[in-house]
Amino acid sequence: MVKNSKETTEMDKMKVLDVLRTHSMKNVNELSKMCGFSPQKIAKIIKQLEKEKRIWGYATIEDEDANGLKHFVLLVKRSTEVLDTGRKNEVIMEKLDDYVPGGLKIDDIFITHGMFDGVVTFYAKDIVSAKKLITKMSSRLGKYFKDYILLESLFPIQKQGFKNPEIKKFVEYI
């Protein structure tokens, strides 16, 4: 049975998305071979995905040890204090940029459901620098957040769908 145009277009977009997940650094010609589409079709689909905000951009996976950085995960628990609209915008829209001490780089921010209400992943040069983020956040938003748990990542096994090319070095930890 022949699919309608919308279904075919969506299936083509999903095929391109699947390939982009693990091959986003490939050029359009290489992507076209992987998908079985023309380079023009690949470029058109990527533009549509960007316009629809289904893809936000492209990322580099860096080796934080080689760059003198460590990866941290901050789990945040809300208090019962209600956030007014101004504070909501401060937390959500400004991406915590006002709280970031020098040398820190925010990676991801998630609002979650479960034991914790938010997750912030970031890079810092050491644990002391990482704790400064908590100090800044609690001084500014202390009554809205009651618990902070800071975790330091020891090593990445996989990031953004890619296995760490140096994984053999870390087998002793597991």
C-alpha positions in Angstrom: 0.0 0.0 0.0 1.4 3.4 -0.9 1.7 5.8 2.0 0.3 9.3 1.7 2.6 12.3 1.2 2.6 13.3 4.9 3.4 9.8 6.1 6.2 9.5 3.5 7.7 12.9 4.5 7.6 12.0 8.2 9.2 8.6 7.6 12.0 10.4 5.5 12.5 12.9 8.4 12.7 10.1 10.9 15.3 8.2 8.7 17.4 11.4 8.5 17.1 12.0 12.3 18.2 8.4 13.0 21.3 8.9 10.9 22.0 12.4 12.3 22.0 11.0 15.9 25.2 9.1 15.3 26.6 10.8 12.2 25.9 14.5 12.7 29.4 15.5 11.6 29.1 13.9 8.2 28.5 16.2 5.2 25.4 16.2 3.1 26.8 13.9 0.5 27.8 11.3 3.1 24.4 11.5 4.8 22.6 11.1 1.4 24.5 7.8 0.8 23.6 6.6 4.3 19.9 7.5 3.9 19.5 6.6 0.2 18.4 10.1 -0.6 19.8 12.8 -2.8 22.0 15.5 -1.2 19.3 18.1 -2.0 16.7 16.1 -0.2 18.9 15.7 2.8 19.6 19.4 3.0 15.8 20.2 2.6 14.9 17.7 5.4 17.5 19.1 7.7 16.2 22.7 7.1 12.7 21.5 7.8 13.7 19.8 11.0 15.5 23.0 12.1 12.5 25.1 11.2 10.2 22.8 13.1 12.6 23.0 16.0 12.9 19.2 16.1 16.7 19.6 16.0 18.2 22.4 17.9 21.7 22.4 16.6 24.9 20.4 16.5 27.1 19.5 19.4 30.7 18.5 19.9 31.5 15.8 22.3 34.6 16.8 24.2 37.0 14.9 26.3 36.7 17.0 29.5 39.8 15.4 31.1 41.9 16.5 28.1 40.5 20.0 28.5 41.0 20.2 32.3 37.4 19.9 33.2 35.3 17.5 35.3 31.7 16.6 34.7 29.1 17.1 37.5 25.4 16.3 38.0 23.4 18.4 40.4 20.1 17.1 41.6 17.7 19.7 43.0 14.6 19.3 45.2 12.0 22.1 45.3 10.6 23.4 48.6 6.9 24.1 49.0 7.5 27.8 48.4 5.6 28.9 45.2 7.8 30.4 42.5 6.3 33.7 41.2 6.4 34.4 37.5 9.6 36.5 37.8 11.5 33.7 39.5 10.2 31.1 37.1 11.6 33.2 34.2 14.8 33.7 36.1 15.3 29.9 36.6 13.9 28.7 33.3 14.4 31.4 30.7 17.8 32.6 31.8 19.2 29.1 32.2 20.8 29.8 35.5 23.4 32.0 33.7 23.5 34.5 36.6 24.6 31.8 39.0 27.4 30.4 37.0 30.8 31.2 38.6 33.7 31.7 36.2 35.1 28.4 34.8 31.8 26.6 34.9 29.9 25.5 31.8 26.3 24.4 32.0 25.6 21.4 29.8 22.0 20.4 30.4 19.1 21.5 32.6 16.1 19.3 33.0 12.8 19.7 35.0 12.1 16.2 36.2 9.3 14.2 38.0 10.4 11.9 40.8 12.5 12.2 43.9 14.1 15.4 42.5 12.6 18.2 40.6 15.5 19.3 38.5 18.8 18.1 37.1 21.7 20.3 36.0 24.7 18.8 34.3 27.8 21.0 34.0 31.6 21.1 33.7 34.0 22.6 36.2 37.7 22.5 36.9 37.2 20.8 40.3 34.8 20.1 43.1 35.4 23.4 44.8 34.4 25.3 41.7 31.3 23.0 41.3 30.2 23.7 44.9 30.2 27.4 44.1 27.2 26.9 41.8 25.2 25.5 44.7 26.3 28.4 46.9 25.2 30.9 44.2 21.9 29.2 43.6 21.0 28.8 47.3 21.9 32.4 48.0 19.6 33.6 45.2 16.8 30.9 45.3 17.3 29.3 48.7 13.7 29.4 49.8 12.5 27.7 46.6 15.0 24.8 46.6 15.7 22.8 49.7 18.0 20.0 48.7 21.0 19.9 46.5 22.9 16.7 45.7 26.2 17.0 43.8 27.6 14.1 41.9 31.0 14.0 40.2 31.2 11.8 37.1 34.2 9.6 37.2 34.3 8.7 33.5 31.9 8.6 30.6 31.1 5.2 29.1 28.8 6.8 26.5 27.8 10.4 25.6 25.2 11.5 23.1 25.0 8.0 21.8 28.7 7.5 21.2 30.9 5.1 23.1 34.0 6.6 24.7 36.9 5.9 22.4 39.1 5.6 25.5 36.8 3.1 27.3 39.4 0.4 27.7 41.2 2.7 30.2 38.2 2.5 32.5 37.5 -1.2 32.6 39.2 -1.5 36.1 36.5 0.8 37.6 33.6 -1.4 36.7 
